[in-house]
C-alpha cells in the first residue's frame, strides 16, 4: 500500500494507481489515471493487462455541458454506478474501438472546446457521473479518482479499468498486490482517501446559536450542518472551553429511543444525563450530540435490529444480519465541531476504544484523558452491555469509575 500523499503525487505526475474499495462493497481494484494523461499506450495496457471495462469518471457539470444523460432513468445496479450513454469522438477516429480511438475520445471528453455534437452516441467509452461530495458521500473508485485528480490540481476526471485475473475472475487484494509489484503501480484504498479528505477539508458549517438553560446548568447550544451529508449536529458548550486547560467532552451519538423515550434496551439515555451532570458540576465542558442513530444505521434500521434482537441476535450480529458493519460511525465531523468551538485538548467521556482512537487520530486535537462514563446495568440491558464489552471492546469495568 502507498499513502494518499504518494497517490496524489503519482496522479499529478501522470502515473497510474490502483484504487481498492472495501470488502463490504466490491472488494476489487481499478487501475486509475488522471484523464489528461491518457495515451493509446495507457488504454492498451488497461485493455490487455487489466481486462476490465474502461470508463471515464467525470463531474456532473461537464456531463451536462456535453448533454450526456444517464444510461437509464432508474438505476437498479447494486452499487448505483452512474453510467451515462457511451460515446465516441466524431473527429480523428475510425470505428471507435482501437486504443488510439478510445484515447482520442477521452481527450475529447475533457477538451473545453468539445461540444455535444462532437460526440457520437453510442460509442466505446463509458463516462461515469461523479457523485457530488466524492468519497465522503459515495465510497467508490469513480469518486476516488476524481478526488485524487482534483487534489493533485489536475482536470477533475479520470480513466479507470477493473483488474481481472487471467481466468476472467475479479482480482482480489492478494492478486492486486502481485499485479502492483509486477507493474510498479501503487495501491491505495478508498478508505484511505476518505480519511485523508476528512482530515484535510472543512466539512462542517456553523448554522445557529442560542442560550439553553437546563437542570444541569446553562449551556450555549450551537448547531452545525455537515456540508457532505447535510446531517445536523448540536454542541452544548458550558463555560470557556478555549483555555489551555483540558476540556471535559462527551461525543454522544443520537439514540432517540433511549434519549427521548427512556428505552431500557441500552444505557444511552443514562449516559447522556450523566455526562451533562458531570459537565454541570465542573462548570465547563462540551456535550456534542451527533446524528448517528443506531451506531450510524439510522432509526428505521435500528428498529429492525431491535426486532432481530428479540429473535435472539445480539446488537452486533443484528447489524451484520441487516448488511451493516457493527459500527458505521466516523468522528471527523465531531472533531471539526470541537475545534470550531475552541477545544484544543480534552478529557473525553467514553467507554468505547474505537471512539477514543477515532478522536485521538487528529493531531491538532489532543486527548489527555479517558473519563469512564459507566452506569449500573439492569436486566433489560445487561445482555446489550455484555455484547458491547465482548464484541466491541467497550471498557465497562465499574472499578475504573470509582
Protein Blocks (a to p, Z undefined) as FASTA:
>chain_A
ZZfklmmmmmmnopacdddddfklnopacddddfklgcfklmmmmmmmnopacdddddfk
lmmmnopacfbfbdcbfklpacddddddfbhpanomamklmmmmmmmmmmmkbcfklpcc
ddfbdcddddehijmlmccfklmmmmmmmmnopacdddddddddfkopacdfklmmmmmm
mnopacddfklmmmmmmmmpccbdcfbdcddddfkbccdddddddfklopacddddehjf
kbmbdcddddddddfklmmnopakbmklmmmmmmmmmmmmnopacdddddfehhhnajkl
mmmmmmmmmnopafklmmmmnopafblcdfklmmmmmmmnopabdcdddfbfklmmmmmm
pmklccfbdcdddddddfklmmmmmmmmmmnopafbfklmZZ
